[in-house]
Amino acid sequence: MTKTLNLVGIVLILFTAGFARAQQSPQDQVKHGEEVFSATCTGFCHGDKGTEGGGAPRLAGRGLNAQYIEKVVNYGMPGTQMPAWALRLPQNDTNAVVAYVKSLNGIISSGNAGRPPVLSQEAAHGRDLFFDVTYDLRRCSNCHEVGGSGVSVATIAHIPADVPALRNLVMSQVQTATENGKTFPAVVSEQVKEETRVYDLTAVLPVLRVFAPSAIKFTNGNSWQHSLAIKAYSDEELKAIL
């Protein structure tokens, strides 16, 4: 009888603790997320409070949207050292880290955007160039999504250090696709049982194509160069975009 009561007591304690954590205010959740982030993510990977440092990209003030943050924190990023934290941390801790990273990007709570960051004149110019609707064949948003805008052909995994690094960027996501004996540079968008969706990078403007899985094959690597997609930009414009 005593043993049964003890077990019931332990279950109640664990349930109460979990319920209290689940009922955290957005501010408390962000604070807890900062603690988990500091203990788990800083050092070799991300810098303190999401700043530059370590071997991973800066997270603070990147303009990342809520959906992207949730996806990467929970499921990781293939081809990088970013793991799927949903498989490693308790759910409450993972949710708290998501809330913290959102706060670093001006998102107050789940799905609610906070006050937009104040940009310098150069950064504002770079933003306008990134999304420039007057140049359909040259804007960065044809291939990259930032802040919920743009086409997510390729993920921006890190920010190059300077303009030469941006021009010479190696795109590990680009593969060589073969269909009916013809090859083309491609980025896989989605692979399911019934179909394979890929972005064909043959032209400057990527084209989304759909194939039966058996009709297309992929090999790693391709001679496609990032410099081809941004050749219309001057060095000063690319500097502003960075």
Helices and strands as residue ranges (DSSP letters): H 2-22, H 26-40, G 48-50, H 66-75, G 85-87, H 91-104, E 107-109, E 112-113, H 121-130, G 140-142, E 145-146, E 149-150, H 163-167, E 175-179, E 182-191, E 196-200, E 207-211, G 213-215, E 217-220, H 226-229, H 235-241
